[in-house]
Amino acid sequence: MAFTPDGDIEILQGLHVFDVSVEQEEIIVDLYGGDESVFGTVRFSFPDESERRQRRQALEAWRDNSLPVTFVTSGEVVTLVSEHELLADAFAGTSTVES
């Protein structure tokens, strides 16, 4: 577990999505792993059905492909990020330099 110097942001890396379920407007995500061997549940609220479906599909893809995720929290705001997807998107379309 890492914290920013001011202690406001908590970061847990190397987690995996164990399960994803939907209850009304909420997506429930069970997470496990990381250096601290955590297991926990995060609930996200998405009132918009289309956004909820897109978010659920992304989470299920992370689970199905065993992609590690990073949990970031600041106050009451919680975010899950797939660093692998961010890096793949960042380097998409780049070319190597030959010497």
MARMI-735307 format. One record per atom (N, C-alpha, C): residue number from 1; residue in one letter; atom name; x, y, z. Coordinates in nm, 2 decimals. Example, Ala and Ser with C-alpha at 12.3 -4.5 7.8 and 13.67 -1.06 7.14 Angstrom:
2
@pos->1 code->A site->N u->1.32 v->-0.57 w->0.78 $
@pos->1 code->A site->CA u->1.23 v->-0.45 w->0.78 $
@pos->1 code->A site->C u->1.32 v->-0.33 w->0.78 $
@pos->2 code->S site->N u->1.28 v->-0.22 w->0.71 $
@pos->2 code->S site->CA u->1.37 v->-0.11 w->0.71 $
@pos->2 code->S site->C u->1.29 v->0.00 w->0.79 $
END
This chain:
99
@pos->1 code->M site->N u->0.08 v->-0.12 w->0.00 $
@pos->1 code->M site->CA u->0.00 v->0.00 w->0.00 $
@pos->1 code->M site->C u->0.09 v->0.12 w->0.00 $
@pos->2 code->A site->N u->0.05 v->0.22 w->-0.08 $
@pos->2 code->A site->CA u->0.13 v->0.34 w->-0.09 $
@pos->2 code->A site->C u->0.04 v->0.46 w->-0.06 $
@pos->3 code->F site->N u->0.09 v->0.56 w->0.00 $
@pos->3 code->F site->CA u->0.02 v->0.68 w->0.02 $
@pos->3 code->F site->C u->0.10 v->0.80 w->-0.04 $
@pos->4 code->T site->N u->0.03 v->0.90 w->-0.08 $
@pos->4 code->T site->CA u->0.10 v->1.02 w->-0.12 $
@pos->4 code->T site->C u->0.17 v->1.09 w->0.00 $
@pos->5 code->P site->N u->0.27 v->1.17 w->-0.01 $
@pos->5 code->P site->CA u->0.33 v->1.24 w->0.10 $
@pos->5 code->P site->C u->0.23 v->1.30 w->0.20 $
@pos->6 code->D site->N u->0.13 v->1.36 w->0.15 $
@pos->6 code->D site->CA u->0.03 v->1.43 w->0.24 $
@pos->6 code->D site->C u->-0.07 v->1.33 w->0.30 $
@pos->7 code->G site->N u->-0.06 v->1.20 w->0.25 $
@pos->7 code->G site->CA u->-0.15 v->1.09 w->0.31 $
@pos->7 code->G site->C u->-0.29 v->1.09 w->0.26 $
@pos->8 code->D site->N u->-0.32 v->1.18 w->0.16 $
@pos->8 code->D site->CA u->-0.45 v->1.19 w->0.11 $
@pos->8 code->D site->C u->-0.49 v->1.08 w->0.00 $
@pos->9 code->I site->N u->-0.40 v->1.02 w->-0.06 $
@pos->9 code->I site->CA u->-0.43 v->0.93 w->-0.17 $
@pos->9 code->I site->C u->-0.37 v->0.79 w->-0.13 $
@pos->10 code->E site->N u->-0.45 v->0.69 w->-0.14 $
@pos->10 code->E site->CA u->-0.40 v->0.55 w->-0.11 $
@pos->10 code->E site->C u->-0.40 v->0.48 w->-0.25 $
@pos->11 code->I site->N u->-0.29 v->0.40 w->-0.27 $
@pos->11 code->I site->CA u->-0.27 v->0.33 w->-0.39 $
@pos->11 code->I site->C u->-0.24 v->0.18 w->-0.36 $
@pos->12 code->L site->N u->-0.32 v->0.09 w->-0.42 $
@pos->12 code->L site->CA u->-0.29 v->-0.05 w->-0.41 $
@pos->12 code->L site->C u->-0.27 v->-0.11 w->-0.55 $
@pos->13 code->Q site->N u->-0.15 v->-0.16 w->-0.58 $
@pos->13 code->Q site->CA u->-0.13 v->-0.21 w->-0.71 $
@pos->13 code->Q site->C u->-0.13 v->-0.36 w->-0.72 $
@pos->14 code->G site->N u->-0.14 v->-0.42 w->-0.84 $
@pos->14 code->G site->CA u->-0.13 v->-0.56 w->-0.85 $
@pos->14 code->G site->C u->-0.26 v->-0.64 w->-0.81 $
@pos->15 code->L site->N u->-0.37 v->-0.57 w->-0.80 $
@pos->15 code->L site->CA u->-0.49 v->-0.64 w->-0.76 $
@pos->15 code->L site->C u->-0.56 v->-0.71 w->-0.88 $
@pos->16 code->H site->N u->-0.64 v->-0.80 w->-0.86 $
@pos->16 code->H site->CA u->-0.72 v->-0.87 w->-0.97 $
@pos->16 code->H site->C u->-0.87 v->-0.87 w->-0.94 $
@pos->17 code->V site->N u->-0.95 v->-0.86 w->-1.04 $
@pos->17 code->V site->CA u->-1.09 v->-0.86 w->-1.02 $
@pos->17 code->V site->C u->-1.13 v->-1.01 w->-1.01 $
@pos->18 code->F site->N u->-1.20 v->-1.04 w->-0.90 $
@pos->18 code->F site->CA u->-1.24 v->-1.17 w->-0.87 $
@pos->18 code->F site->C u->-1.39 v->-1.20 w->-0.92 $
@pos->19 code->D site->N u->-1.47 v->-1.10 w->-0.90 $
@pos->19 code->D site->CA u->-1.61 v->-1.11 w->-0.94 $
@pos->19 code->D site->C u->-1.67 v->-0.97 w->-0.97 $
@pos->20 code->V site->N u->-1.77 v->-0.96 w->-1.06 $
@pos->20 code->V site->CA u->-1.84 v->-0.84 w->-1.09 $
@pos->20 code->V site->C u->-1.99 v->-0.88 w->-1.09 $
@pos->21 code->S site->N u->-2.07 v->-0.80 w->-1.02 $
@pos->21 code->S site->CA u->-2.21 v->-0.82 w->-1.02 $
@pos->21 code->S site->C u->-2.28 v->-0.68 w->-1.02 $
@pos->22 code->V site->N u->-2.41 v->-0.68 w->-1.06 $
@pos->22 code->V site->CA u->-2.48 v->-0.56 w->-1.07 $
@pos->22 code->V site->C u->-2.61 v->-0.57 w->-0.98 $
@pos->23 code->E site->N u->-2.63 v->-0.47 w->-0.90 $
@pos->23 code->E site->CA u->-2.75 v->-0.46 w->-0.82 $
@pos->23 code->E site->C u->-2.81 v->-0.33 w->-0.84 $
@pos->24 code->Q site->N u->-2.92 v->-0.32 w->-0.91 $
@pos->24 code->Q site->CA u->-2.99 v->-0.20 w->-0.95 $
@pos->24 code->Q site->C u->-2.89 v->-0.10 w->-1.02 $
@pos->25 code->E site->N u->-2.85 v->0.01 w->-0.96 $
@pos->25 code->E site->CA u->-2.77 v->0.11 w->-1.02 $
@pos->25 code->E site->C u->-2.62 v->0.09 w->-0.98 $
@pos->26 code->E site->N u->-2.59 v->-0.01 w->-0.90 $
@pos->26 code->E site->CA u->-2.46 v->-0.03 w->-0.85 $
@pos->26 code->E site->C u->-2.39 v->-0.15 w->-0.92 $
@pos->27 code->I site->N u->-2.26 v->-0.13 w->-0.94 $
@pos->27 code->I site->CA u->-2.17 v->-0.24 w->-0.98 $
@pos->27 code->I site->C u->-2.08 v->-0.28 w->-0.86 $
@pos->28 code->I site->N u->-2.09 v->-0.41 w->-0.82 $
@pos->28 code->I site->CA u->-2.01 v->-0.46 w->-0.71 $
@pos->28 code->I site->C u->-1.89 v->-0.53 w->-0.76 $
@pos->29 code->V site->N u->-1.77 v->-0.49 w->-0.72 $
@pos->29 code->V site->CA u->-1.65 v->-0.55 w->-0.77 $
@pos->29 code->V site->C u->-1.57 v->-0.61 w->-0.65 $
@pos->30 code->D site->N u->-1.55 v->-0.74 w->-0.66 $
@pos->30 code->D site->CA u->-1.46 v->-0.81 w->-0.56 $
@pos->30 code->D site->C u->-1.32 v->-0.81 w->-0.61 $
@pos->31 code->L site->N u->-1.23 v->-0.77 w->-0.53 $
@pos->31 code->L site->CA u->-1.08 v->-0.76 w->-0.56 $
@pos->31 code->L site->C u->-1.00 v->-0.85 w->-0.47 $
@pos->32 code->Y site->N u->-0.89 v->-0.89 w->-0.52 $
@pos->32 code->Y site->CA u->-0.79 v->-0.97 w->-0.44 $
@pos->32 code->Y site->C u->-0.65 v->-0.95 w->-0.49 $
@pos->33 code->G site->N u->-0.55 v->-0.98 w->-0.41 $
@pos->33 code->G site->CA u->-0.41 v->-0.98 w->-0.45 $
@pos->33 code->G site->C u->-0.33 v->-0.86 w->-0.40 $
@pos->34 code->G site->N u->-0.23 v->-0.83 w->-0.48 $
@pos->34 code->G site->CA u->-0.14 v->-0.72 w->-0.44 $
@pos->34 code->G site->C u->-0.04 v->-0.77 w->-0.34 $
@pos->35 code->D site->N u->0.06 v->-0.68 w->-0.31 $
@pos->35 code->D site->CA u->0.17 v->-0.71 w->-0.22 $
@pos->35 code->D site->C u->0.12 v->-0.74 w->-0.08 $
@pos->36 code->E site->N u->0.00 v->-0.69 w->-0.04 $
@pos->36 code->E site->CA u->-0.05 v->-0.70 w->0.09 $
@pos->36 code->E site->C u->-0.16 v->-0.81 w->0.10 $
@pos->37 code->S site->N u->-0.18 v->-0.89 w->-0.01 $
@pos->37 code->S site->CA u->-0.28 v->-1.00 w->-0.01 $
@pos->37 code->S site->C u->-0.41 v->-0.95 w->0.04 $
@pos->38 code->V site->N u->-0.47 v->-0.85 w->-0.03 $
@pos->38 code->V site->CA u->-0.59 v->-0.79 w->0.02 $
@pos->38 code->V site->C u->-0.71 v->-0.87 w->-0.05 $
@pos->39 code->F site->N u->-0.82 v->-0.86 w->0.01 $
@pos->39 code->F site->CA u->-0.95 v->-0.91 w->-0.05 $
@pos->39 code->F site->C u->-1.06 v->-0.82 w->0.00 $
@pos->40 code->G site->N u->-1.13 v->-0.76 w->-0.09 $
@pos->40 code->G site->CA u->-1.23 v->-0.66 w->-0.05 $
@pos->40 code->G site->C u->-1.33 v->-0.63 w->-0.17 $
@pos->41 code->T site->N u->-1.43 v->-0.56 w->-0.13 $
@pos->41 code->T site->CA u->-1.54 v->-0.53 w->-0.23 $
@pos->41 code->T site->C u->-1.55 v->-0.38 w->-0.24 $
@pos->42 code->V site->N u->-1.57 v->-0.33 w->-0.36 $
@pos->42 code->V site->CA u->-1.59 v->-0.19 w->-0.39 $
@pos->42 code->V site->C u->-1.72 v->-0.18 w->-0.47 $
@pos->43 code->R site->N u->-1.80 v->-0.08 w->-0.43 $
@pos->43 code->R site->CA u->-1.93 v->-0.06 w->-0.50 $
@pos->43 code->R site->C u->-1.92 v->0.08 w->-0.57 $
@pos->44 code->F site->N u->-1.96 v->0.07 w->-0.70 $
@pos->44 code->F site->CA u->-1.97 v->0.19 w->-0.78 $
@pos->44 code->F site->C u->-2.11 v->0.22 w->-0.82 $
@pos->45 code->S site->N u->-2.15 v->0.34 w->-0.82 $
@pos->45 code->S site->CA u->-2.29 v->0.38 w->-0.86 $
@pos->45 code->S site->C u->-2.29 v->0.44 w->-0.99 $
@pos->46 code->F site->N u->-2.37 v->0.38 w->-1.09 $
@pos->46 code->F site->CA u->-2.38 v->0.44 w->-1.22 $
@pos->46 code->F site->C u->-2.53 v->0.44 w->-1.26 $
@pos->47 code->P site->N u->-2.59 v->0.56 w->-1.23 $
@pos->47 code->P site->CA u->-2.73 v->0.57 w->-1.26 $
@pos->47 code->P site->C u->-2.77 v->0.55 w->-1.41 $
@pos->48 code->D site->N u->-2.67 v->0.59 w->-1.50 $
@pos->48 code->D site->CA u->-2.70 v->0.58 w->-1.64 $
@pos->48 code->D site->C u->-2.68 v->0.43 w->-1.68 $
@pos->49 code->E site->N u->-2.78 v->0.37 w->-1.74 $
@pos->49 code->E site->CA u->-2.77 v->0.22 w->-1.77 $
@pos->49 code->E site->C u->-2.66 v->0.19 w->-1.88 $
@pos->50 code->S site->N u->-2.65 v->0.28 w->-1.97 $
@pos->50 code->S site->CA u->-2.55 v->0.26 w->-2.08 $
@pos->50 code->S site->C u->-2.41 v->0.27 w->-2.02 $
@pos->51 code->E site->N u->-2.38 v->0.36 w->-1.94 $
@pos->51 code->E site->CA u->-2.25 v->0.37 w->-1.87 $
@pos->51 code->E site->C u->-2.22 v->0.25 w->-1.78 $
@pos->52 code->R site->N u->-2.33 v->0.21 w->-1.71 $
@pos->52 code->R site->CA u->-2.32 v->0.10 w->-1.62 $
@pos->52 code->R site->C u->-2.28 v->-0.03 w->-1.70 $
@pos->53 code->R site->N u->-2.34 v->-0.05 w->-1.81 $
@pos->53 code->R site->CA u->-2.31 v->-0.16 w->-1.90 $
@pos->53 code->R site->C u->-2.17 v->-0.16 w->-1.95 $
@pos->54 code->Q site->N u->-2.12 v->-0.04 w->-1.99 $
@pos->54 code->Q site->CA u->-1.99 v->-0.03 w->-2.04 $
@pos->54 code->Q site->C u->-1.88 v->-0.05 w->-1.93 $
@pos->55 code->R site->N u->-1.91 v->0.00 w->-1.82 $
@pos->55 code->R site->CA u->-1.82 v->-0.02 w->-1.70 $
@pos->55 code->R site->C u->-1.81 v->-0.17 w->-1.66 $
@pos->56 code->R site->N u->-1.93 v->-0.23 w->-1.66 $
@pos->56 code->R site->CA u->-1.94 v->-0.37 w->-1.62 $
@pos->56 code->R site->C u->-1.86 v->-0.46 w->-1.72 $
@pos->57 code->Q site->N u->-1.88 v->-0.43 w->-1.85 $
@pos->57 code->Q site->CA u->-1.80 v->-0.50 w->-1.96 $
@pos->57 code->Q site->C u->-1.65 v->-0.48 w->-1.94 $
@pos->58 code->A site->N u->-1.61 v->-0.36 w->-1.91 $
@pos->58 code->A site->CA u->-1.46 v->-0.34 w->-1.90 $
@pos->58 code->A site->C u->-1.41 v->-0.42 w->-1.78 $
@pos->59 code->L site->N u->-1.48 v->-0.42 w->-1.67 $
@pos->59 code->L site->CA u->-1.44 v->-0.49 w->-1.55 $
@pos->59 code->L site->C u->-1.44 v->-0.64 w->-1.57 $
@pos->60 code->E site->N u->-1.54 v->-0.69 w->-1.64 $
@pos->60 code->E site->CA u->-1.54 v->-0.83 w->-1.67 $
@pos->60 code->E site->C u->-1.43 v->-0.87 w->-1.77 $
@pos->61 code->A site->N u->-1.39 v->-0.78 w->-1.86 $
@pos->61 code->A site->CA u->-1.28 v->-0.81 w->-1.95 $
@pos->61 code->A site->C u->-1.15 v->-0.82 w->-1.87 $
@pos->62 code->W site->N u->-1.13 v->-0.73 w->-1.77 $
@pos->62 code->W site->CA u->-1.01 v->-0.73 w->-1.69 $
@pos->62 code->W site->C u->-1.01 v->-0.86 w->-1.61 $
@pos->63 code->R site->N u->-1.12 v->-0.90 w->-1.56 $
@pos->63 code->R site->CA u->-1.13 v->-1.03 w->-1.48 $
@pos->63 code->R site->C u->-1.10 v->-1.15 w->-1.58 $
@pos->64 code->D site->N u->-1.16 v->-1.15 w->-1.69 $
@pos->64 code->D site->CA u->-1.15 v->-1.27 w->-1.78 $
@pos->64 code->D site->C u->-1.01 v->-1.28 w->-1.84 $
@pos->65 code->N site->N u->-0.94 v->-1.16 w->-1.85 $
@pos->65 code->N site->CA u->-0.80 v->-1.16 w->-1.91 $
@pos->65 code->N site->C u->-0.69 v->-1.15 w->-1.80 $
@pos->66 code->S site->N u->-0.74 v->-1.17 w->-1.67 $
@pos->66 code->S site->CA u->-0.65 v->-1.16 w->-1.56 $
@pos->66 code->S site->C u->-0.55 v->-1.04 w->-1.56 $
@pos->67 code->L site->N u->-0.61 v->-0.93 w->-1.60 $
@pos->67 code->L site->CA u->-0.53 v->-0.80 w->-1.60 $
@pos->67 code->L site->C u->-0.52 v->-0.74 w->-1.46 $
@pos->68 code->P site->N u->-0.40 v->-0.71 w->-1.41 $
@pos->68 code->P site->CA u->-0.39 v->-0.65 w->-1.28 $
@pos->68 code->P site->C u->-0.45 v->-0.51 w->-1.29 $
@pos->69 code->V site->N u->-0.51 v->-0.47 w->-1.18 $
@pos->69 code->V site->CA u->-0.56 v->-0.33 w->-1.17 $
@pos->69 code->V site->C u->-0.50 v->-0.26 w->-1.05 $
@pos->70 code->T site->N u->-0.51 v->-0.13 w->-1.05 $
@pos->70 code->T site->CA u->-0.46 v->-0.05 w->-0.94 $
@pos->70 code->T site->C u->-0.59 v->0.02 w->-0.88 $
@pos->71 code->F site->N u->-0.59 v->0.01 w->-0.75 $
@pos->71 code->F site->CA u->-0.70 v->0.08 w->-0.67 $
@pos->71 code->F site->C u->-0.64 v->0.21 w->-0.62 $
@pos->72 code->V site->N u->-0.71 v->0.32 w->-0.65 $
@pos->72 code->V site->CA u->-0.67 v->0.45 w->-0.60 $
@pos->72 code->V site->C u->-0.79 v->0.51 w->-0.53 $
@pos->73 code->T site->N u->-0.77 v->0.56 w->-0.41 $
@pos->73 code->T site->CA u->-0.87 v->0.63 w->-0.34 $
@pos->73 code->T site->C u->-0.82 v->0.76 w->-0.28 $
@pos->74 code->S site->N u->-0.91 v->0.86 w->-0.29 $
@pos->74 code->S site->CA u->-0.88 v->0.99 w->-0.23 $
@pos->74 code->S site->C u->-1.01 v->1.04 w->-0.17 $
@pos->75 code->G site->N u->-1.01 v->1.04 w->-0.03 $
@pos->75 code->G site->CA u->-1.13 v->1.07 w->0.04 $
@pos->75 code->G site->C u->-1.24 v->0.97 w->0.01 $
@pos->76 code->E site->N u->-1.35 v->1.01 w->-0.04 $
@pos->76 code->E site->CA u->-1.46 v->0.91 w->-0.07 $
@pos->76 code->E site->C u->-1.46 v->0.87 w->-0.22 $
@pos->77 code->V site->N u->-1.36 v->0.92 w->-0.30 $
@pos->77 code->V site->CA u->-1.35 v->0.88 w->-0.44 $
@pos->77 code->V site->C u->-1.26 v->0.76 w->-0.46 $
@pos->78 code->V site->N u->-1.32 v->0.66 w->-0.53 $
@pos->78 code->V site->CA u->-1.24 v->0.53 w->-0.55 $
@pos->78 code->V site->C u->-1.24 v->0.51 w->-0.70 $
@pos->79 code->T site->N u->-1.12 v->0.48 w->-0.75 $
@pos->79 code->T site->CA u->-1.10 v->0.45 w->-0.89 $
@pos->79 code->T site->C u->-1.02 v->0.32 w->-0.91 $
@pos->80 code->L site->N u->-1.06 v->0.24 w->-1.01 $
@pos->80 code->L site->CA u->-0.99 v->0.12 w->-1.05 $
@pos->80 code->L site->C u->-0.93 v->0.15 w->-1.19 $
@pos->81 code->V site->N u->-0.80 v->0.12 w->-1.21 $
@pos->81 code->V site->CA u->-0.73 v->0.15 w->-1.33 $
@pos->81 code->V site->C u->-0.66 v->0.03 w->-1.38 $
@pos->82 code->S site->N u->-0.67 v->0.00 w->-1.51 $
@pos->82 code->S site->CA u->-0.58 v->-0.11 w->-1.56 $
@pos->82 code->S site->C u->-0.46 v->-0.04 w->-1.63 $
@pos->83 code->E site->N u->-0.35 v->-0.05 w->-1.56 $
@pos->83 code->E site->CA u->-0.23 v->0.02 w->-1.61 $
@pos->83 code->E site->C u->-0.19 v->-0.05 w->-1.74 $
@pos->84 code->H site->N u->-0.21 v->-0.17 w->-1.76 $
@pos->84 code->H site->CA u->-0.17 v->-0.24 w->-1.88 $
@pos->84 code->H site->C u->-0.25 v->-0.18 w->-2.00 $
@pos->85 code->E site->N u->-0.38 v->-0.15 w->-1.98 $
@pos->85 code->E site->CA u->-0.46 v->-0.09 w->-2.09 $
@pos->85 code->E site->C u->-0.41 v->0.05 w->-2.11 $
@pos->86 code->L site->N u->-0.38 v->0.12 w->-2.01 $
@pos->86 code->L site->CA u->-0.34 v->0.26 w->-2.03 $
@pos->86 code->L site->C u->-0.21 v->0.27 w->-2.11 $
@pos->87 code->L site->N u->-0.11 v->0.18 w->-2.07 $
@pos->87 code->L site->CA u->0.01 v->0.17 w->-2.14 $
@pos->87 code->L site->C u->-0.01 v->0.13 w->-2.29 $
@pos->88 code->A site->N u->-0.09 v->0.03 w->-2.31 $
@pos->88 code->A site->CA u->-0.12 v->-0.02 w->-2.45 $
@pos->88 code->A site->C u->-0.18 v->0.09 w->-2.53 $
@pos->89 code->D site->N u->-0.27 v->0.17 w->-2.47 $
@pos->89 code->D site->CA u->-0.33 v->0.28 w->-2.54 $
@pos->89 code->D site->C u->-0.23 v->0.39 w->-2.57 $
@pos->90 code->A site->N u->-0.14 v->0.42 w->-2.47 $
@pos->90 code->A site->CA u->-0.04 v->0.52 w->-2.48 $
@pos->90 code->A site->C u->0.06 v->0.49 w->-2.59 $
@pos->91 code->F site->N u->0.09 v->0.36 w->-2.61 $
@pos->91 code->F site->CA u->0.19 v->0.33 w->-2.71 $
@pos->91 code->F site->C u->0.13 v->0.28 w->-2.84 $
@pos->92 code->A site->N u->0.00 v->0.27 w->-2.85 $
@pos->92 code->A site->CA u->-0.06 v->0.23 w->-2.98 $
@pos->92 code->A site->C u->-0.02 v->0.33 w->-3.09 $
@pos->93 code->G site->N u->0.02 v->0.27 w->-3.20 $
@pos->93 code->G site->CA u->0.05 v->0.35 w->-3.32 $
@pos->93 code->G site->C u->0.19 v->0.41 w->-3.31 $
@pos->94 code->T site->N u->0.27 v->0.38 w->-3.21 $
@pos->94 code->T site->CA u->0.41 v->0.43 w->-3.21 $
@pos->94 code->T site->C u->0.49 v->0.33 w->-3.29 $
@pos->95 code->S site->N u->0.60 v->0.38 w->-3.33 $
@pos->95 code->S site->CA u->0.69 v->0.29 w->-3.41 $
@pos->95 code->S site->C u->0.83 v->0.29 w->-3.34 $
@pos->96 code->T site->N u->0.91 v->0.19 w->-3.37 $
@pos->96 code->T site->CA u->1.04 v->0.19 w->-3.31 $
@pos->96 code->T site->C u->1.14 v->0.26 w->-3.40 $
@pos->97 code->V site->N u->1.24 v->0.30 w->-3.35 $
@pos->97 code->V site->CA u->1.35 v->0.37 w->-3.42 $
@pos->97 code->V site->C u->1.46 v->0.27 w->-3.45 $
@pos->98 code->E site->N u->1.49 v->0.25 w->-3.57 $
@pos->98 code->E site->CA u->1.60 v->0.16 w->-3.61 $
@pos->98 code->E site->C u->1.73 v->0.24 w->-3.62 $
@pos->99 code->S site->N u->1.84 v->0.19 w->-3.57 $
@pos->99 code->S site->CA u->1.97 v->0.26 w->-3.58 $
@pos->99 code->S site->C u->2.06 v->0.19 w->-3.68 $
END
